[in-house]
Amino acid sequence: MTKTDNIINTDPVYSSYESKDTGVVIPRGTVRIGVGAFKGNKCIEKVTIPEGVRCLDAEAFMGCTSLRSVSFPESLGEIPPRAFMGCTSLETVLIPGVESIGEEAFRGCTSLTYVKVFNGCEKVGIDAFNGCTSLETVDLPDSVKLIGSRAFNGCTSLRELTPARNIEALFDECFSGCELLKESLAKKARLYEMLHKGGVCAVISNNRLECFDDTVTTDFVIPDGVETIAADAFKGCSKLEELTIPESVCDIELGAFDDCTNLSVINVPDNFTLLEASDLYQTKWYRDRRDGFVILGTVLLEYNGRDKEIAVPDGITAIVDKALVNAEPDRILCYPQNAKSVFPGAVSDIGEPMIAIYYN
């Protein structure tokens, strides 16, 4: 073991730093910076990591609150978990083509304003930039395929995102609290549209389907676990032809399917009552059901025919609110034995003559 320039260096591992100097140049020949080598150092402001360093261990610079800049080598394999967590003075980060950015790698770097990741990186880990409240611009390469949960959570200043075009997965809350980013992207197109170029067709945040891109696929199965379909989530998806909604969905917000003009197949669980006919007026699915019963799964959404005597088809398990308000029959016969529920108001406001409803 040798001691050079206030560095205790067990070649080729750089293990710890004892000086109060503000500038640090890692010695050439070093291939690894050890766990917590600079952890908690309050003095260093600038670090230069030379080519040849292949491994940066966890928490290497964690809590270096005066650190303002870091120069990374292209030889580095990854940014490990919590490597720069809590480096509250760090302002700009240019990350070479590492394979991944680890969990909480830059979490709480509250002065960080700009991040550029070069081609080669495939994963941005969980909480990687969580709480970087000054972060304004992020430039991701096309090689990125996954953005982990809460990766940019709470980045309240984030306005500009140059997204990867081959992203395969965006996990829950990866952009939670990034309201300025949402506004910025929404002005250019639909919410998060830029993120979808490539493999991603939907953004799901906190079990809420925020947006869908019909340029990726025309047949979409909403993942089980999604609970809410947001307002305008599928708005303008004129290429969407088939949609499957799982049992986990318990809320569909107004306008979710506006202008889905070619949507012709809708698969839902039995007894699915969250949709009204008006939600689907602009779809091909609804247009194909003119002048008759509008049935989704086993639920009667609407009767838009003109018959004076209506026999509700066998197999119906529910009739939704106001399903028959536009009908003007002399008599309505609801005879299927398994019609378990008629929602309040299902046949209200029909007018004279008096309506009779029968169950066999």
C-alpha positions as CSV (number, residue, x, y, z in Angstrom):
1,M,0.0,0.0,0.0
2,T,1.3,3.4,-0.9
3,K,0.3,6.9,0.0
4,T,0.5,9.5,-2.7
5,D,-1.0,13.0,-2.8
6,N,-3.2,12.3,0.2
7,I,-4.6,9.2,-1.4
8,I,-4.5,5.8,0.1
9,N,-4.3,3.6,-2.9
10,T,-4.1,-0.2,-2.9
11,D,-3.4,-0.7,-6.6
12,P,-5.6,-1.0,-8.6
13,V,-8.4,-0.1,-6.1
14,Y,-8.8,3.5,-5.1
15,S,-10.1,3.0,-1.6
16,S,-10.3,6.3,0.4
17,Y,-9.4,10.0,0.4
18,E,-8.1,12.0,3.4
19,S,-7.1,15.4,2.0
20,K,-9.1,18.6,2.3
21,D,-8.1,19.7,-1.2
22,T,-11.0,20.7,-3.4
23,G,-9.7,19.1,-6.6
24,V,-9.1,15.4,-7.0
25,V,-7.5,13.5,-10.0
26,I,-7.7,9.8,-9.6
27,P,-4.3,8.2,-10.4
28,R,-3.8,6.5,-13.7
29,G,-3.7,2.7,-13.3
30,T,-6.7,2.7,-11.0
31,V,-9.4,0.3,-12.3
32,R,-11.8,0.5,-9.4
33,I,-13.1,3.1,-6.9
34,G,-14.1,1.4,-3.8
35,V,-17.3,1.4,-1.8
36,G,-17.8,4.8,-0.1
37,A,-14.3,6.0,-1.1
38,F,-15.3,9.7,-0.8
39,K,-18.5,9.2,1.1
40,G,-19.4,12.2,3.2
41,N,-16.4,14.4,2.2
42,K,-17.4,18.0,2.5
43,C,-14.4,19.6,0.8
44,I,-14.0,18.2,-2.7
45,E,-15.5,20.2,-5.5
46,K,-14.2,18.6,-8.6
47,V,-13.2,15.0,-9.5
48,T,-11.5,13.7,-12.6
49,I,-11.8,10.0,-13.2
50,P,-9.3,8.8,-15.9
51,E,-9.7,6.3,-18.7
52,G,-9.1,2.8,-17.4
53,V,-11.4,3.0,-14.4
54,R,-14.0,0.3,-15.1
55,C,-15.8,0.1,-11.8
56,L,-17.3,2.6,-9.5
57,D,-18.7,1.0,-6.3
58,A,-21.8,1.9,-4.5
59,E,-21.9,5.2,-2.5
60,A,-18.5,6.2,-3.8
61,F,-19.3,9.9,-3.6
62,M,-22.5,9.8,-1.6
63,G,-23.0,12.9,0.5
64,C,-20.2,15.0,-1.0
65,T,-22.1,18.2,-0.6
66,S,-19.5,20.5,-2.1
67,L,-18.9,18.4,-5.3
68,R,-19.8,20.5,-8.3
69,S,-18.4,18.5,-11.3
70,V,-17.3,15.0,-12.2
71,S,-15.4,13.9,-15.3
72,F,-16.3,10.3,-16.3
73,P,-14.2,8.0,-18.5
74,E,-15.7,6.0,-21.3
75,S,-14.3,2.8,-19.8
76,L,-16.8,3.0,-16.9
77,G,-19.3,0.1,-16.9
78,E,-22.1,1.6,-14.8
79,I,-23.1,4.3,-12.3
80,P,-23.8,2.2,-9.2
81,P,-26.5,2.6,-6.6
82,R,-26.3,5.8,-4.5
83,A,-23.0,6.7,-6.1
84,F,-23.7,10.5,-6.0
85,M,-26.8,10.5,-3.8
86,G,-27.1,13.8,-1.8
87,C,-24.4,15.6,-3.7
88,T,-26.3,18.8,-3.4
89,S,-23.9,21.1,-5.2
90,L,-23.5,18.9,-8.4
91,E,-24.8,21.0,-11.3
92,T,-24.1,19.2,-14.6
93,V,-23.6,15.5,-15.4
94,L,-22.3,14.1,-18.7
95,I,-22.6,10.3,-18.4
96,P,-20.7,8.1,-20.9
97,G,-22.1,5.0,-22.4
98,V,-22.4,3.0,-19.2
99,E,-24.8,0.0,-19.2
100,S,-27.0,1.4,-16.5
101,I,-27.6,4.1,-14.0
102,G,-28.2,2.5,-10.6
103,E,-30.9,3.0,-8.0
104,E,-30.8,6.4,-6.3
105,A,-27.5,7.1,-8.1
106,F,-28.2,10.9,-8.2
107,R,-31.1,11.1,-5.7
108,G,-31.4,14.4,-3.9
109,C,-28.9,16.3,-6.1
110,T,-30.9,19.4,-5.7
111,S,-28.6,21.7,-7.7
112,L,-28.4,19.4,-10.7
113,T,-29.8,21.2,-13.8
114,Y,-28.6,19.3,-16.8
115,V,-28.1,15.5,-17.5
116,K,-26.8,14.0,-20.8
117,V,-26.5,10.3,-21.1
118,F,-24.5,9.0,-24.1
119,N,-25.4,6.0,-26.2
120,G,-24.9,2.6,-24.7
121,C,-26.9,3.0,-21.5
122,E,-29.9,0.7,-21.4
123,K,-31.4,1.3,-18.0
124,V,-32.2,4.3,-15.7
125,G,-32.8,2.7,-12.3
126,I,-35.4,3.2,-9.6
127,D,-35.2,6.6,-8.0
128,A,-32.1,7.4,-10.0
129,F,-32.9,11.2,-10.1
130,N,-35.6,11.3,-7.6
131,G,-35.8,14.7,-5.9
132,C,-33.5,16.6,-8.3
133,T,-35.7,19.6,-7.9
134,S,-33.5,21.9,-10.1
135,L,-33.2,19.5,-13.0
136,E,-34.4,21.2,-16.1
137,T,-33.1,19.2,-19.1
138,V,-32.5,15.5,-19.6
139,D,-31.0,14.1,-22.8
140,L,-31.4,10.3,-23.1
141,P,-29.9,8.1,-25.9
142,D,-31.9,5.7,-28.1
143,S,-30.2,2.8,-26.3
144,V,-32.2,3.3,-23.2
145,K,-34.9,0.6,-22.9
146,L,-36.2,0.9,-19.3
147,I,-36.9,3.8,-17.0
148,G,-37.5,2.6,-13.4
149,S,-40.1,3.5,-10.8
150,R,-39.8,7.1,-9.6
151,A,-36.7,7.6,-11.7
152,F,-37.5,11.3,-12.1
153,N,-40.1,11.6,-9.3
154,G,-40.3,15.1,-7.9
155,C,-38.1,16.8,-10.6
156,T,-40.4,19.8,-10.4
157,S,-38.3,22.0,-12.7
158,L,-38.0,19.4,-15.5
159,R,-39.2,20.9,-18.8
160,E,-37.2,19.3,-21.6
161,L,-36.7,15.6,-22.2
162,T,-35.1,14.2,-25.3
163,P,-36.4,10.7,-25.0
164,A,-35.0,7.4,-26.2
165,R,-36.9,6.0,-29.1
166,N,-36.6,2.4,-28.1
167,I,-38.0,2.5,-24.6
168,E,-39.8,-0.8,-23.7
169,A,-41.0,0.0,-20.2
170,L,-41.8,3.0,-18.1
171,F,-42.6,2.1,-14.5
172,D,-45.0,3.6,-12.0
173,E,-44.4,7.2,-11.1
174,C,-41.2,7.5,-13.1
175,F,-42.3,11.1,-13.9
176,S,-44.6,11.8,-11.0
177,G,-44.6,15.4,-10.0
178,C,-43.0,16.6,-13.3
179,E,-45.9,18.9,-14.1
180,L,-43.8,21.3,-16.2
181,L,-42.6,18.3,-18.3
182,K,-46.2,17.2,-18.9
183,E,-47.2,20.7,-19.9
184,S,-44.3,21.0,-22.3
185,L,-44.9,17.7,-24.0
186,A,-48.7,18.2,-24.1
187,K,-48.1,21.5,-26.1
188,K,-46.2,19.6,-28.7
189,A,-48.7,16.8,-28.9
190,R,-50.5,14.4,-26.6
191,L,-49.1,13.8,-23.1
192,Y,-45.8,11.9,-23.2
193,E,-46.1,11.4,-27.0
194,M,-42.4,11.8,-27.5
195,L,-41.7,9.0,-25.1
196,H,-43.6,6.5,-27.3
197,K,-41.6,6.6,-30.4
198,G,-40.3,3.1,-30.7
199,G,-41.6,0.2,-28.5
200,V,-43.6,2.0,-25.8
201,C,-47.3,2.3,-26.6
202,A,-48.6,3.4,-23.2
203,V,-47.5,5.3,-20.1
204,I,-48.7,3.9,-16.8
205,S,-48.1,6.0,-13.7
206,N,-49.3,4.9,-10.3
207,N,-51.7,2.3,-11.7
208,R,-53.1,5.0,-14.0
209,L,-53.0,4.7,-17.8
210,E,-52.1,8.2,-18.8
211,C,-51.6,8.0,-22.6
212,F,-51.5,5.6,-25.5
213,D,-49.7,5.8,-28.9
214,D,-51.6,4.0,-31.7
215,T,-48.6,4.3,-34.0
216,V,-46.9,1.5,-32.2
217,T,-49.8,-1.0,-32.2
218,T,-53.5,-1.1,-33.2
219,D,-54.4,-3.9,-30.8
220,F,-53.8,-3.2,-27.1
221,V,-54.4,-5.2,-24.0
222,I,-54.3,-2.9,-21.0
223,P,-52.1,-4.6,-18.3
224,D,-53.8,-6.2,-15.4
225,G,-53.3,-3.9,-12.4
226,V,-54.2,-0.7,-14.1
227,E,-57.0,0.9,-12.1
228,T,-57.7,4.2,-14.0
229,I,-57.9,5.1,-17.6
230,A,-57.2,8.9,-17.7
231,A,-59.2,11.5,-19.5
232,D,-58.0,11.7,-23.1
233,A,-55.8,8.6,-22.6
234,F,-56.9,7.3,-26.0
235,K,-58.0,10.5,-27.5
236,G,-57.4,10.8,-31.3
237,C,-56.1,7.2,-31.5
238,S,-57.7,6.7,-34.9
239,K,-55.5,3.7,-35.7
240,L,-56.6,1.7,-32.6
241,E,-58.8,-1.2,-33.7
242,E,-59.0,-3.6,-30.7
243,L,-58.9,-2.9,-27.0
244,T,-59.0,-5.3,-24.0
245,I,-59.9,-3.8,-20.6
246,P,-59.0,-5.9,-17.5
247,E,-61.0,-6.4,-14.3
248,S,-58.7,-4.2,-12.3
249,V,-59.9,-1.1,-14.1
250,C,-62.3,0.7,-11.7
251,D,-62.5,4.2,-13.2
252,I,-62.6,5.5,-16.7
253,E,-62.4,9.3,-17.0
254,L,-64.5,11.5,-19.3
255,G,-63.2,11.6,-22.9
256,A,-60.9,8.6,-22.6
257,F,-62.0,7.3,-26.1
258,D,-62.7,10.5,-28.0
259,D,-62.0,10.2,-31.7
260,C,-61.1,6.5,-31.6
261,T,-62.9,6.3,-35.0
262,N,-61.7,2.8,-36.0
263,L,-62.0,1.1,-32.6
264,S,-64.2,-1.9,-33.6
265,V,-63.5,-4.6,-31.0
266,I,-63.8,-3.9,-27.2
267,N,-63.1,-6.8,-24.9
268,V,-64.3,-6.4,-21.2
269,P,-65.0,-8.7,-18.3
270,D,-68.6,-9.9,-17.8
271,N,-70.7,-7.4,-15.7
272,F,-68.4,-4.5,-16.7
273,T,-70.5,-1.4,-16.1
274,L,-68.0,1.5,-16.1
275,L,-68.7,2.6,-19.7
276,E,-71.7,4.4,-21.0
277,A,-72.8,4.3,-24.6
278,S,-71.9,8.0,-24.9
279,D,-68.3,7.2,-24.1
280,L,-68.1,5.2,-27.3
281,Y,-70.2,7.3,-29.7
282,Q,-67.3,8.1,-32.0
283,T,-66.1,4.5,-32.3
284,K,-66.7,2.1,-35.1
285,W,-67.9,-0.3,-32.4
286,Y,-70.8,1.9,-31.6
287,R,-71.6,2.8,-35.3
288,D,-72.0,-0.9,-36.0
289,R,-74.7,-1.1,-33.3
290,R,-77.1,1.5,-34.7
291,D,-80.8,0.8,-34.5
292,G,-80.7,-1.8,-31.8
293,F,-79.2,-2.9,-28.6
294,V,-75.8,-1.6,-27.6
295,I,-74.3,-4.4,-25.5
296,L,-70.8,-4.5,-24.0
297,G,-69.9,-7.9,-22.5
298,T,-73.1,-8.8,-20.7
299,V,-74.2,-5.3,-20.0
300,L,-76.9,-3.3,-21.9
301,L,-75.5,0.2,-22.4
302,E,-78.3,1.6,-24.6
303,Y,-81.2,0.8,-26.9
304,N,-81.2,3.1,-29.9
305,G,-83.8,1.3,-32.0
306,R,-87.4,2.2,-32.7
307,D,-89.3,-0.9,-31.8
308,K,-92.4,-0.3,-29.6
309,E,-92.0,-3.6,-27.8
310,I,-88.5,-4.3,-26.5
311,A,-87.4,-7.8,-25.4
312,V,-84.0,-7.5,-23.7
313,P,-81.7,-10.2,-25.1
314,D,-80.9,-13.3,-23.1
315,G,-77.6,-13.2,-21.3
316,I,-77.8,-9.6,-20.1
317,T,-76.7,-9.3,-16.5
318,A,-77.0,-5.5,-16.0
319,I,-78.7,-2.5,-17.6
320,V,-76.8,0.7,-16.9
321,D,-78.2,4.1,-15.8
322,K,-80.3,5.8,-18.6
323,A,-79.8,2.9,-21.0
324,L,-83.4,3.1,-22.2
325,V,-84.1,6.8,-21.8
326,N,-84.2,7.4,-25.5
327,A,-86.6,4.5,-26.2
328,E,-90.3,5.1,-26.7
329,P,-91.8,1.6,-26.4
330,D,-95.3,0.6,-25.4
331,R,-93.8,-2.1,-23.2
332,I,-90.4,-3.2,-22.2
333,L,-89.9,-7.0,-21.5
334,C,-86.8,-7.7,-19.4
335,Y,-87.1,-11.5,-19.3
336,P,-83.6,-13.0,-18.9
337,Q,-83.4,-14.8,-15.6
338,N,-79.8,-13.8,-15.1
339,A,-80.5,-10.0,-15.5
340,K,-79.2,-9.4,-12.0
341,S,-79.3,-5.6,-11.8
342,V,-81.2,-2.7,-13.4
343,F,-79.4,0.6,-12.5
344,P,-81.3,3.5,-11.0
345,G,-82.7,5.6,-13.8
346,A,-82.2,2.9,-16.4
347,V,-85.8,3.4,-17.7
348,S,-86.6,6.8,-16.2
349,D,-87.7,9.8,-18.2
350,I,-89.2,7.7,-21.0
351,G,-92.6,9.3,-20.8
352,E,-96.1,7.8,-21.4
353,P,-97.4,5.2,-21.6
354,M,-96.5,3.5,-18.4
355,I,-93.6,1.1,-18.7
356,A,-93.9,-2.5,-17.4
357,I,-90.8,-4.5,-16.6
358,Y,-91.0,-8.2,-16.2
359,Y,-88.5,-10.8,-15.2
360,N,-89.2,-14.5,-16.0
